[in-house]
């Protein structure tokens, strides 16, 4: 059983160099995307209320009131 699974993986992904490299690059791209998304979500949750996107409305409204 384990031999047949490894044989299928070998025949599908590793036997041809172009497919092997494409698999590596696609996996690296997917990992980078997932890692960046997860890192940004963790950063945003830890720093909620202290980032510009969270407090921007306070300063933009103040500037609009001063102009009037």
C-alpha positions, 0 to 999 in steps of 0.5 A: 500500500505505501509503495503504491502511494509513493509510486503514484506521487513519484509518477505524478510529481517527481518523474518529470523535472518541469512538473517537479519544479512547477510543484515546488514553485506553486507550493512555495507561492501558496505557503508564502500567501498563507504565511503572510495572511496569517501573520497580518491577521495575528499582527492586526489582532495584537495591535488592534486600536493602535494602528492608523487604520483603527484611529484614522477616523478621529483625525480625519473628522477633526480636520474636517471640523476645523476647516468649517 
